[in-house]
Amino acid sequence: MSPRFLDRIPYARFMGFRVEREGDGLVCVLPFKDEIVGNARLPAVHGGVIGSFLEMTALLTLLEQAPGERLPKPINFATDYLRSAGAADTRGRAEIVKLGRRIANVRVHAWQDDPKRPVAAGIGNFLL
């Protein structure tokens, strides 16, 4: 993916998101840093950071796979928190379930060490 997609999204630049190629798709990476910890005792990444990372992963996948130069706009997004995200980089992958002319439906999941043990999952609809 071209870095220009990340450059178009100020929040992605602020959080330091990266994108890596893996197989026929992309994997987004949220680098761990102390500023994103929500529970210092564990330490665990703040849920809002995880939720926004899931939404951003879905958005970046749409930018890569959907035609057009307009930035998709979220209509709704739901996040399921499955386990604590610890002090490690978090990775995310999205799947476009339905790509229509005006609306796209995207599923996404995030993990840290093992993709089979996700820390969160989400689903959202985007206006294209």
N, C-alpha and C positions, 0 to 999 in steps of 0.2 A: 504494500500500500504506500502510496506517495505521502511524504510528510505534510504535504499541503492540506490534507484532510484534517490532521491534528492541529495544524496552524489556524484553521478556520474556527476552532472551538476553544475559546479562552480557558474554560475550566479544565480541559484536557491538558493544555500547556501548564496551567497552575499546579495540577496534581502530578505531572510528570509521566502521564500515560505513555506507554510504548506499544508498538504493534509488531508482531512477529509473524512470519509466514510459517504455516504448518500444513503440509499436504496441499489440499486444494482450497484451503480457507485461511483465515487469519485468527490469531490469538492475541487478545489485548492483555497487557501487563500493567498492574498497579503496583509500583515499587513501594515496599514498606519504608516508612519513616515514622519517627516518634510523634509527629504532629497529627497523624491520623488515628491515634489510639483513643478509644472511647472508654475503656476500662483498664486503668493502669495496673491493677492487681494481677490480671491474667498474663500479659497484656493482650487485649483484643482490639481489632480494628473497629471503629465506630460504624454502627449500622447504616447511618446516612451515607457514609463514604462507600460502603459496599453497594447500597442501592443505586447510588449515582454511577458507580463503576459499571454495574449491570446495564443500566440505561445507555451509558456511553458506548459500551461494547455493542449493543444492538444498533445504535445509531451509526457507528463506524462500519459495521457490516453492511448496513443499508447503503451507505455512501459508496462502498466498494461495488456492490452487486446491483443496485437499482439504477436505472438510467436517469439522467438529468443532473443538473448542476445545483439545484436548490437543496438546501439543507432540510432533511425531513424534520417534521415537528411532532413531538410526542402528543398523542391524544390521551392515552392512559398508560400506566405502567404499574404492575403489581410485583412485589418482591416477597419471596419466601426465604426466611433465614433458617438454615438447616443445622448449623453448628458454628461455634466461635471461629473467627478468622484470627489466627495468631500473628506473631511477629515474623512474618515472612511475606515475600512477594505473592500477590494474588493474580491468578490468570483467569481469563474469561473467554468463552466462545459462544457465538450466537448462530442461530439457524433461522432463516426466513421461512416461516410456515406458509404464508400466503402473500404473494406480491401482486396486488391489483394495480389498476391505473392510478388510483388516488390514495388507497390505503394499503399499508403493509402490516402483517402480523408477525412478530418476531419472538422466539424463545431464546433464553440465554441462561448459562450456568457459570458459576465461578468456583474455583478450587485453589488449593495451595500446593500440596504435595502430590496428590493423586486425583486425576480427573474423575475417578469412580467414587470419590468422597467429596462431593461438592459442599462448599460453605454456604452457598445461596443460589437461588434460581429465580428467574423472573420471566414475565411475559408482558408484551406491550403492543399497542397499536400506534402507528405513525402515519401522519398525513404527508403524502409525497409531494 
